[in-house]
Amino acid sequence: MLRYIQQRLVAAVITLLGITIIVFLMLHMLPGDPARVIAGLLATEEDIIRLRKQLGLDQPLIVQYGHFFGNLLRGDLGISARTSQPVLGEVMARLPATMELAMISTAIASFFGIVGGVIAATRRNSFIDYLTSILTLFGASMPVYWLGLMLIILFAVQWQVLPAAGNEGPLSFILPSLTLAAFSVALITRMTRSSMLEVLGQDYVRTARAKGLQERGVLFRHALKNAFIPVITVIGLQFGTLLGGAVLTESVFGWPGLGLLLLDSISARDYPVVQGVVLVFSTTFILLNVWVDILYAYLDPRIHYA
């Protein structure tokens, strides 16, 4: 197990290194001059040249990346081109709102996905099974921004029972959480159904039923326990996906998180903030992958033995 964990951590470090290179190069190939953005519209060409030299933007890309990577190792993500504030401070100020939204959405998706998958698997080829398949297909196909707008029109405009935007209390979490969880519910339901169908056909399940155990005990103590291993993997990966998927959701609902910060920074060509947000998303997703791999190996020892 220790060797397996070491291998996963080494792979994560290599992946993070590649992400820093990709993010650095992609942002520097986009149109726009960070020095001109920072200097403002009234700045002269001499001011822009001087500022570009101060920021090191006149140096070769390899030298700029060396400075960028060195600052990352010290926890310095740079200075925002819009606010002239440390990027790390702005990112950490917005991170809790996005994390809360992603955690609530993951909890909603996990509950309804597991329950729906178990019901569909135990009633295979029935009306409930077909209805569950249709609903999961609908949930996986809906664009996030369309679903968010429909929920706002229905619950905030017509019925006026929930807030349309912002983070002003517990009720503000309902609409963005449901919007963000829609796709994950569909994916977890499908995975749970597939895993349950595979497990329900195993010999030990038939043996448990032959012994006269109650169906509830057979489903939850024997079938679901063993079918839950791939479902845990999907849930962990979906949490990381929801962090990145919060960009559109936060823009629709005006949620003060990293997603909205990323969109605003892209519009303003604020390269340091864009880099910081993307790196936070990427690092979180990679660490979640490592954690899920370790948990998966812990639950199923055959993985790290292989």
C-alpha positions as CSV (number, residue, x, y, z in Angstrom):
1,M,0.0,0.0,0.0
2,L,2.8,2.4,0.9
3,R,4.5,1.9,-2.5
4,Y,1.1,2.4,-4.3
5,I,0.6,5.7,-2.4
6,Q,4.1,6.8,-3.3
7,Q,3.5,6.0,-7.0
8,R,0.3,8.0,-7.0
9,L,1.9,11.0,-5.3
10,V,4.8,11.0,-7.8
11,A,2.3,10.9,-10.7
12,A,0.4,13.8,-9.2
13,V,3.5,15.9,-8.9
14,I,4.4,15.3,-12.5
15,T,0.9,16.1,-13.6
16,L,0.9,19.4,-11.6
17,L,4.2,20.3,-13.2
18,G,2.7,19.8,-16.7
19,I,-0.3,21.8,-15.7
20,T,1.8,24.8,-14.7
21,I,3.6,24.7,-18.1
22,I,0.3,24.4,-20.0
23,V,-1.4,27.2,-18.1
24,F,1.6,29.5,-18.4
25,L,2.0,29.0,-22.2
26,M,-1.8,29.1,-23.1
27,L,-2.4,32.4,-21.2
28,H,0.7,34.0,-22.8
29,M,-0.6,33.1,-26.3
30,L,-3.9,34.8,-25.8
31,P,-4.4,38.3,-27.2
32,G,-3.9,41.3,-24.9
33,D,-1.1,42.9,-23.0
34,P,-1.1,42.5,-19.2
35,A,1.1,45.6,-18.9
36,R,-1.4,47.7,-20.8
37,V,-4.2,46.4,-18.6
38,I,-2.4,47.2,-15.4
39,A,-1.2,50.6,-16.5
40,G,-4.7,51.7,-17.5
41,L,-6.2,53.5,-20.6
42,L,-4.5,56.8,-19.8
43,A,-1.0,55.4,-19.6
44,T,1.6,56.5,-22.2
45,E,3.6,54.1,-24.2
46,E,6.7,54.8,-22.1
47,D,4.8,53.9,-18.9
48,I,3.7,50.6,-20.5
49,I,7.2,49.7,-21.6
50,R,8.6,50.5,-18.1
51,L,5.8,48.5,-16.4
52,R,6.4,45.6,-18.8
53,K,10.1,45.6,-17.8
54,Q,9.2,45.7,-14.1
55,L,6.9,42.7,-14.5
56,G,9.6,40.8,-16.5
57,L,7.3,40.5,-19.5
58,D,10.1,41.6,-21.8
59,Q,12.2,38.5,-20.9
60,P,12.1,35.2,-22.8
61,L,9.2,32.8,-21.9
62,I,11.6,30.3,-20.3
63,V,12.9,32.9,-18.0
64,Q,9.3,34.1,-17.2
65,Y,8.3,30.5,-16.5
66,G,11.3,30.1,-14.1
67,H,10.2,33.2,-12.2
68,F,6.5,32.0,-12.3
69,F,7.4,28.5,-11.0
70,G,9.7,29.8,-8.3
71,N,7.0,32.1,-7.0
72,L,4.6,29.2,-7.0
73,L,6.9,27.2,-4.7
74,R,6.8,30.2,-2.3
75,G,3.0,30.4,-2.4
76,D,3.1,33.6,-4.5
77,L,0.6,33.7,-7.3
78,G,1.4,37.2,-8.3
79,I,-0.5,40.5,-8.2
80,S,-3.9,41.1,-9.8
81,A,-3.8,43.4,-12.8
82,R,-7.2,44.8,-11.9
83,T,-7.1,45.4,-8.2
84,S,-3.3,45.4,-7.6
85,Q,-4.0,42.9,-4.7
86,P,-2.2,39.6,-4.2
87,V,-3.8,36.9,-6.2
88,L,-3.6,34.4,-3.4
89,G,-5.7,36.6,-1.2
90,E,-8.4,37.1,-3.8
91,V,-8.5,33.3,-4.6
92,M,-8.7,32.3,-0.9
93,A,-11.5,34.9,-0.3
94,R,-13.6,33.3,-3.0
95,L,-12.7,29.6,-2.5
96,P,-15.0,28.9,0.5
97,A,-18.1,29.9,-1.4
98,T,-17.2,27.6,-4.3
99,M,-16.3,24.7,-1.9
100,E,-19.6,25.0,-0.1
101,L,-21.5,25.0,-3.3
102,A,-19.6,22.0,-4.6
103,M,-19.9,20.0,-1.3
104,I,-23.7,20.6,-1.1
105,S,-24.1,19.7,-4.8
106,T,-22.1,16.5,-4.3
107,A,-24.2,15.5,-1.3
108,I,-27.4,16.0,-3.2
109,A,-26.1,14.2,-6.3
110,S,-24.8,11.3,-4.1
111,F,-28.0,10.8,-2.2
112,F,-30.4,10.9,-5.2
113,G,-28.0,9.1,-7.5
114,I,-27.5,6.1,-5.1
115,V,-31.1,5.9,-4.2
116,G,-32.2,6.1,-7.8
117,G,-29.6,3.6,-9.0
118,V,-30.6,1.0,-6.3
119,I,-34.3,1.4,-7.1
120,A,-33.7,1.1,-10.9
121,A,-31.4,-2.0,-10.4
122,T,-33.9,-3.8,-8.1
123,R,-36.7,-3.2,-10.6
124,R,-34.9,-3.9,-13.8
125,N,-36.9,-3.6,-17.0
126,S,-39.9,-2.1,-15.1
127,F,-41.6,1.2,-15.6
128,I,-39.5,2.7,-12.8
129,D,-36.3,1.5,-14.5
130,Y,-37.3,3.0,-17.8
131,L,-38.4,6.3,-16.1
132,T,-35.1,6.5,-14.3
133,S,-33.1,6.0,-17.5
134,I,-35.1,8.8,-19.2
135,L,-34.6,11.2,-16.3
136,T,-30.9,10.5,-16.1
137,L,-30.5,11.0,-19.9
138,F,-32.4,14.3,-19.5
139,G,-30.2,15.4,-16.6
140,A,-27.0,14.5,-18.4
141,S,-28.1,16.4,-21.6
142,M,-29.3,19.7,-20.1
143,P,-26.9,22.6,-20.4
144,V,-26.1,24.1,-17.0
145,Y,-27.0,27.7,-18.0
146,W,-30.3,26.6,-19.4
147,L,-31.4,24.7,-16.4
148,G,-30.2,27.5,-14.1
149,L,-32.3,30.1,-16.0
150,M,-35.4,27.9,-16.0
151,L,-35.1,27.4,-12.2
152,I,-34.7,31.2,-11.7
153,I,-37.8,31.9,-13.9
154,L,-39.9,29.3,-12.1
155,F,-38.9,29.7,-8.4
156,A,-37.6,33.3,-8.2
157,V,-39.6,35.2,-10.8
158,Q,-43.0,33.4,-11.0
159,W,-43.3,31.9,-7.5
160,Q,-40.9,34.2,-5.7
161,V,-40.0,31.6,-3.1
162,L,-36.2,31.5,-3.6
163,P,-33.6,34.2,-4.3
164,A,-32.4,34.5,-7.9
165,A,-28.8,35.4,-7.3
166,G,-26.2,36.1,-4.7
167,N,-25.2,34.4,-1.4
168,E,-27.4,35.9,1.2
169,G,-28.4,32.8,3.3
170,P,-29.2,29.1,3.3
171,L,-32.0,29.6,0.7
172,S,-29.5,31.0,-1.8
173,F,-27.8,27.5,-2.0
174,I,-30.9,25.7,-3.3
175,L,-31.1,26.8,-6.9
176,P,-27.4,26.7,-7.8
177,S,-26.9,23.5,-5.9
178,L,-29.7,21.7,-7.8
179,T,-28.4,23.1,-11.1
180,L,-24.8,22.0,-10.4
181,A,-25.9,18.6,-9.2
182,A,-28.1,17.7,-12.2
183,F,-25.4,16.1,-14.3
184,S,-23.8,14.3,-11.4
185,V,-27.1,12.8,-10.3
186,A,-27.5,11.2,-13.7
187,L,-23.9,9.9,-13.7
188,I,-24.0,8.4,-10.2
189,T,-27.4,6.9,-10.9
190,R,-26.2,5.1,-13.9
191,M,-23.0,3.9,-12.2
192,T,-24.9,2.7,-9.2
193,R,-27.5,0.8,-11.3
194,S,-24.8,-0.8,-13.4
195,S,-22.7,-1.9,-10.3
196,M,-25.8,-3.2,-8.5
197,L,-26.9,-5.3,-11.5
198,E,-23.5,-6.8,-11.7
199,V,-23.3,-7.6,-8.0
200,L,-26.9,-8.9,-7.8
201,G,-26.0,-11.7,-10.2
202,Q,-23.1,-12.9,-8.0
203,D,-23.2,-16.3,-6.2
204,Y,-22.9,-14.8,-2.7
205,V,-26.0,-12.7,-3.2
206,R,-28.0,-15.8,-4.3
207,T,-26.6,-17.6,-1.3
208,A,-27.7,-14.9,1.1
209,R,-31.2,-15.0,-0.3
210,A,-31.2,-18.8,-0.1
211,K,-30.4,-18.6,3.6
212,G,-33.7,-16.7,4.1
213,L,-32.2,-13.2,4.8
214,Q,-34.5,-10.3,4.4
215,E,-34.3,-8.5,1.0
216,R,-33.3,-5.3,2.7
217,G,-30.3,-6.9,4.4
218,V,-29.3,-8.6,1.1
219,L,-29.4,-5.3,-0.8
220,F,-27.6,-3.1,1.7
221,R,-25.3,-5.5,3.6
222,H,-24.2,-7.6,0.7
223,A,-25.0,-6.1,-2.7
224,L,-24.6,-2.3,-2.1
225,K,-21.5,-2.7,0.0
226,N,-19.6,-4.4,-2.8
227,A,-21.2,-2.3,-5.5
228,F,-20.2,0.9,-3.7
229,I,-16.5,0.8,-4.6
230,P,-16.8,2.2,-8.2
231,V,-19.6,4.5,-7.0
232,I,-17.2,6.1,-4.5
233,T,-14.7,6.7,-7.3
234,V,-17.3,8.5,-9.4
235,I,-18.4,10.6,-6.4
236,G,-14.9,11.7,-5.7
237,L,-14.2,12.6,-9.3
238,Q,-17.5,14.4,-9.6
239,F,-16.7,16.6,-6.6
240,G,-13.6,17.8,-8.5
241,T,-15.6,18.2,-11.7
242,L,-18.2,20.3,-9.8
243,L,-15.5,22.7,-8.7
244,G,-14.7,23.4,-12.3
245,G,-18.3,23.2,-13.5
246,A,-19.2,25.9,-11.0
247,V,-18.0,28.5,-13.5
248,L,-21.2,28.6,-15.6
249,T,-23.4,28.1,-12.5
250,E,-21.8,30.9,-10.6
251,S,-22.1,33.3,-13.6
252,V,-25.9,32.5,-13.9
253,F,-26.6,32.9,-10.2
254,G,-24.1,35.7,-9.5
255,W,-22.4,33.4,-6.9
256,P,-19.4,35.1,-5.4
257,G,-17.0,32.2,-5.9
258,L,-14.0,31.2,-8.0
259,G,-16.0,30.6,-11.1
260,L,-17.3,34.2,-11.3
261,L,-13.9,35.5,-10.4
262,L,-12.4,33.5,-13.3
263,L,-14.9,34.8,-15.8
264,D,-14.4,38.4,-14.7
265,S,-10.6,38.0,-14.9
266,I,-10.8,36.5,-18.4
267,S,-12.8,39.4,-19.6
268,A,-10.3,41.9,-18.1
269,R,-7.3,39.9,-19.3
270,D,-6.1,39.6,-15.8
271,Y,-3.5,36.9,-16.4
272,P,-2.3,36.4,-12.8
273,V,-5.8,35.8,-11.4
274,V,-6.7,33.5,-14.3
275,Q,-3.5,31.5,-13.7
276,G,-4.2,31.3,-10.0
277,V,-7.8,30.2,-10.3
278,V,-7.0,27.5,-12.9
279,L,-4.1,26.2,-10.8
280,V,-6.3,26.0,-7.7
281,F,-9.0,24.1,-9.7
282,S,-6.3,21.8,-11.2
283,T,-4.5,21.1,-7.9
284,T,-7.8,20.4,-6.1
285,F,-8.9,18.0,-8.8
286,I,-5.5,16.1,-8.9
287,L,-5.4,15.8,-5.1
288,L,-9.0,14.4,-5.1
289,N,-7.9,11.9,-7.7
290,V,-5.1,10.8,-5.5
291,W,-7.3,10.5,-2.5
292,V,-9.9,8.5,-4.4
293,D,-7.2,6.2,-5.8
294,I,-5.9,5.6,-2.3
295,L,-9.4,5.0,-0.9
296,Y,-10.2,2.7,-3.8
297,A,-7.1,0.7,-3.1
298,Y,-8.0,0.6,0.6
299,L,-11.5,-0.7,-0.1
300,D,-10.2,-3.2,-2.7
301,P,-6.8,-4.6,-1.8
302,R,-6.5,-6.3,-5.2
303,I,-5.7,-3.0,-6.8
304,H,-2.4,-2.2,-5.1
305,Y,-1.4,-5.9,-5.2
306,A,-1.7,-5.7,-8.9
